[in-house]
Structure formats: structure tokens, C-alpha cells
Amino acid sequence: MNSGFQTAAADSDEKGYILVVDDDDASREMLARRLQRVGFQVESAAGGQEALERVANAPFDLVLLDRSMPQMGGMEVLRVLREKRTARDLPVIMVTAEAQSESVSEALEAGANDYITKPLDFRVALSRIRNHLGHRRAERRLQHSERRYALAVEGANDVVIDWNVASGELYASPRWNEILGLTPGETPQVIGDWFSRVHPSDLMRLHEAIQAHSRGAQPNLELDHRLRHADGTYRWVRSRCKAVYSSDGLPERISGALTDITASKTADPLTGLPNRTYLSEALAYRMEASRAAGTPLAVLFLDLDGFKYVNDSLGHTAGDELLIQVAERLRRTLSSCGPLSCGPAEVADSVLMARLGGDEFAVLVSGYGDGRQQAELIRHSLSAPFRVSTHQVYVTTSIGIAVYNRGYTAPHELLRDADTAMYRAKVLGKNRLAVFTGAMRAQVTERLRLGNSIRDALARGDFQVAFQPIVTLADRSLVGLEALLRWPAGAGKPYATDQVIRVAEETGVIFELGQWVLEESCRQMLRFHAAIPGRRLPYLHVNVSGVQFATGNFDEKVMEALQLTGLDPSWLGLEITETAVMKDVEGVLVSLKKLQANSVRLSIDDFGTGYSSLSYLNQFPFDTLKLDRSFLHHLDHSHGNTEIVRAVIQLAHALHMKVVAEGIETAEEACWLQQFGCEYGQGYHFSHPMFETEVMEYLTQHVAV
């Protein structure tokens, strides 16, 4: 046995304690040495039986198991390990010279966690080893946390109660007074002393439960409800009682126990912080205290920037580990601001943290002004990197602050406004704080109203599609029509199209609205074809919202629209913003290739306003690049701007794409762009957007036979 066994056991949580099993001496020793060089504690076994003995006597964190060994092969060793209770969860990576799917499938079905093939690529092996060790460490931490919580619950003392139904007398053990903060003189004497402390929202449920059990409809009286504490707040208890019946079948006594379950009802199981329920009750009490004493109170609403990326890329276990670390860092940071409150009653100069769910947290700051100082401390603290498994990750936080005043009457109002301010901080660029103002509430109300109006307008058929021509700069011949959403002013208050699209994206109605635009523009295009047969018609161009593309099945929706309307896919071109493309490169690429395979044309829109990577851009099957209007400002006066436009056009040509410049308003702009090599243009210099009747007339005049 290796003399470093004790050290290995102590360090296994951090570095990893690995067993290498291989009958080939050279391969086994070489792999062991390389793992030791990168910091792992390693032992080795030359055969299956020796490996089982080592596992039985040492706390390994992972086993690298060779599949093909004499006498006792790797598959047999794996099956024995999975039958042993102490080794069922031990990560096992099978090392095999066979890359066939049958061999791999057999190992995975037998309980292997992963596999690597020979000849060994050490970098791949090391990455997989670290990944499994990281998951194991995170699972252990969660298991330890859950075990500690279970022990705490088991050790809790219950309140013993005995109710004489006939006389109404009630006995409650001294634990009742401890839970509810009562003095010995306030010990309950009659059943009314119990009922009077039940939360008004729970009292009817308690009476119904007692009646159901008394008449035999329920075998036991079991109910979770709240009891009022001496400080005015409420504690959660679980009542578990049973009736003793007289000879005439009526209940004589109801006896049992009340368990204090406040912790389980009000604590977040992952981080141990108070949950939303506890926060709301604490906030209600603190609002009353602030109103009475005139002390300041602020609510900080936190949302992590970048958490979704960590969760999606490293997995939910890593995401949970990150949330645990964030909670711990919040504790350390805010402990310097004053006492960390343990209960709602402790409101003077204190700080209370809570996890609201997902990656959202809240902080109640009592007695420390408007909370800006605490918010800046939090923001600075969370900007430092976190170590999750073997990865270094960065997240920041957007913080909204709502300061209590007498205009607030309920906790949810203060939380709502802090949430609104947090959203504003996100819009302003993330990793910052924003303090709620009345103007923000007006904006939210207007956004909600507009969202409802969009849904109503879509249901009534108020929206229309206009079309703006796209022409060749060389001879002004018509090559395309871009479909543009329009909401006529006669249908209500006129809104800018950009505002309508933004609110539609925020409220989710963009999916219905975008599909309607696609289908309606395809229908109108077919009517244009029928009206002027035998002429060379332009292609249809339709803008696509980035939110639509993020659904993952957008290509299917496009093909459904084409099949429904009957428009040939080769007549349709989709314009997709570069920002939408770069949000999910791999997913977008799959959808784009499916659309291209069905002959749909693809353009990258608003180029230059996002953050495209040229290495990625070359992979996408775009045939056209649309140059954003912002590049055309002062084109004839700014040498720098001129060179940028020239460079973008040259880049597009190098990537085998044509260029459409949008927003052309003057003949000078059109001339400059043509000199730079830009093939196509659109804008008010050529034509304003037109509705169907105008388009018919335009096509008659501008489309050649």
C-alpha cells in the first residue's frame, strides 16, 4: 500500500485520488506519472482482483480501468464495483482500444461513467478526468449540506399537545413557548389559545382538517400552518395528531405534536439563504417598523449577468455550485455592512439576504440609507472570478434598488419596483445599479399596455405589410422587395416599428407577429406574381427577429409558411441580424444550413452594429450582406467613414457575398456606394415603403417583360 495513503485521503477533495488499472506495466506507470505531474495522487493496479482490493481499502475519487486484461477483465471489474454499495457512485472511466459503438455502449450500460480510447490522448483524458472529479466534488458538497439539514430536523424538539375536546382544555409542552417567544405565564390553557394564534389564511384549513379527522374521513390530523410569534411575525408548524374516540364514536381527546418547520418552509435548500416566502414576511414587518420609527429601508434586487452561459456550458451541477459560492460571497461581503439579521424582527441597522429563485437574490437593508453603498460593495465583490470545478468563471450582477416610502402598502409592491429597476440596469448595459423612479413605473405600465395592444391588433387584423424596393445601383433595376411591418395610425396611437418589435419580443407575442408577417408577405408576393405574369419579378425579403431564431425550430416555421401560402422557397430571402447570429453560433448555423438546403436565400442584416467574429462569419451560408444605415452618415465628408464602408464591401466580396446598402437618401450616397463596388441599395432616394396597391403600380412601371 502506498505510504502516502493518508495524504491522498486528505487531499482527494481538492486534487483527486485516482486508481489506474492496466495489465501493461509500461502504459500503467507512464499514465500514473503524468497524472502525478499535474497534481493528482495516484495508485496503480496490474489486474482486476488487485484493483478490487485497492478500492475496498482506499477512498479513491476515480478509477481509470483498462477493458482488456487477462484473468479478470475490465468489464467484470466494473460489474463487481457496481454491485458493491460503497462503490456504486465511484466514477469509472473505461480505457479501451476498441472505438466501436457496441463496445462503448456495453461499457456505459454496465455502469461506466465515460470512456477514452487507446492510444491515449492525454489532454483529452485529463479534461474528462477533471470534469468527472468536478461533478463528484459538487455532488459531495450538496450531499453534505443535505445531510446536515436532515440531522438538524431530526434533532428538533416537538411541541406535545393534548386537547380535551369536551372541556376545551389544551395542554402544550414548554417547547410551545420557546417556538413562539412566549413567557411561562402565556402558556396556552384552552383550545382558543391555539386558534387565536393561527394565521387568518390558515385558520379555515385547520378547522376543516379537524372536522375531517373527527368524523373519520381522514385517519390522521396532518396540516402545515402558521402560528403568530410574540414579535408579530409567524412561524410555520406541522401538526400531526390523532383522535381518541368514546364509546359513542365521538372524539374525546386529540393528541399529537407540533413541529417547527419554519426553516424548511422559509429557507432555500441550495444556498441556505431565506427564500421568497420568508423575505416577503420579513419585508412586511420591516415596512411597519420603518413606518413607525421613520428609519430608512431599501430593497436590492440582484440578477446575475452571465449565469445562463455558465449553466448551459458547464451544466446544472456547476450552475448550482456557482450559486452556492455567490451566496457565500454575499454573506462575507454584507457582514461588513452591519449585523446579518436572523429574523424579521431584528430590523434596526441590519441586512437580510434571500434567494428568490434561479439566479435572482434580494437584500433588505434597514437603517443604512438608500442601499447604494451595499449595492456597490456587492457589485464589486461579485466581479471577482469564481472557481467552479476546474473552471474559472466570471459573472457580474445588475442591481435594482427600491427605497421604502409611505406610498407602499404591501411587500410585493416594493419588490416589484426593485425588480423594475434591476431590469433598467440590465438595459443600460448590465453590471450596474439603478434606483427606481416613478418614470420607470410609467415605462413598465406603457410597455404592458402596448404588449396587450399588439395582441389585440394582431387578433383584429390591424397590422399591414408594406414593401420597399431594393434596386441595382448600376441601372436602378428592381431586384427585391423588403417586407416591413406597419401599424396604421387609424388603429390607435401610432408607434415606431422598432418599438413595436422590441415590446413584442419582451412579451413573447413576436412569435405570432413574426409568423403573420412572413405568411402575409408571401401571400401578397403571390398576388404580385399573378397580377403581372410573364415578367421578371423581384425576390421577397423578410426580416427575422433574433427572438424568433432562438426557438430552435425556426427553419421548420419558415417551411410551414411557404407550404401554407404556396410561395416557391427560391423567391424568399430572410434577413437576420448579426447580433442574433452570434448569440448561438452552432444552433443558428444548423438552422441556416437547413434553410439554404431548401433554396431559401439568406442575408445578414444591420452588419457592423453587432460583434461578429470574422472566423464565424465565414462559416454562415449568407449570400448577401446588408450595410447598416449608420455607415452612410457623412459618407462624403468623413475619410475615416469612407474607408470603413469600402473595407466592409471588400470584406463581403471576399466572403462571396453581394452588398445591399440600406437607408440611401441622396444621389451622392448612391454614387459613392456604387464607386466602392456596392451592388444594391434601398432607401427613400429610390422609393418609400408602399402598400399593396402602390406596389402593383410600381411593378407595372419598373419590372421588365
Sequence and secondary structure as in RCSB ss.txt:
>XXXX:A:sequence
MNSGFQTAAADSDEKGYILVVDDDDASREMLARRLQRVGFQVESAAGGQEALERVANAPFDLVLLDRSMPQMGGM
EVLRVLREKRTARDLPVIMVTAEAQSESVSEALEAGANDYITKPLDFRVALSRIRNHLGHRRAERRLQHSERRYA
LAVEGANDVVIDWNVASGELYASPRWNEILGLTPGETPQVIGDWFSRVHPSDLMRLHEAIQAHSRGAQPNLELDH
RLRHADGTYRWVRSRCKAVYSSDGLPERISGALTDITASKTADPLTGLPNRTYLSEALAYRMEASRAAGTPLAVL
FLDLDGFKYVNDSLGHTAGDELLIQVAERLRRTLSSCGPLSCGPAEVADSVLMARLGGDEFAVLVSGYGDGRQQA
ELIRHSLSAPFRVSTHQVYVTTSIGIAVYNRGYTAPHELLRDADTAMYRAKVLGKNRLAVFTGAMRAQVTERLRL
GNSIRDALARGDFQVAFQPIVTLADRSLVGLEALLRWPAGAGKPYATDQVIRVAEETGVIFELGQWVLEESCRQM
LRFHAAIPGRRLPYLHVNVSGVQFATGNFDEKVMEALQLTGLDPSWLGLEITETAVMKDVEGVLVSLKKLQANSV
RLSIDDFGTGYSSLSYLNQFPFDTLKLDRSFLHHLDHSHGNTEIVRAVIQLAHALHMKVVAEGIETAEEACWLQQ
FGCEYGQGYHFSHPMFETEVMEYLTQHVAV
>XXXX:A:secstr
  TTHHHHHHHTTTT EEEEE S HHHHHHHHHHHHHTT EEEEESSHHHHHHHHHHS  SEEEEES  SSS HH
HHHHHHHHSGGGTTS EEEEES   HHHHHHHHHTT SEEEESS  HHHHHHHHHHHHHHHHHHHHHHHHHHHHH
HHHHT   EEEEEETTT BEEE THHHHHHT  GGG   BHHHHHTTB HHHHHHHHHHHHHHHTTSSSSEEEEE
EEE TTS EEEEEEEEEEEE TTS EEEEEEEEEE HHHHHB TTT SB HHHHHHHHHHHHHHHHHH   EEEE
EEEEETHHHHHHHH HHHHHHHHHHHHHHHHHHHGGGS B SSTT  TTEEEEEEEETTEEEEEEESSTTSHHHH
HHHHHHHTS EEETTEEE  EEEEEEEE  TT  SHHHHHHHHHHHHHHHHHTTSSSEEE  HHHHHHHHHHHHH
HHHHHHHHHHT  EEEEEEEEETTT  EEEEEEEEE  GGGSS   HHHHHHHHHHHTTHHHHHHHHHHHHHHHH
HHHHHHSTTS   EEEEEE HHHHTTS HHHHHHHHHHHH   GGGEEEEEEHHHHHHSHHHHHHHHHHHHHTT 
EEEEEEETSS   HHHHTTS  SEEEE GGGGTTTTT HHHHHHHHHHHHHHHHTT EEEEE   SHHHHHHHHH
HT  EEESTTT   B HHHHHHHHHHH   
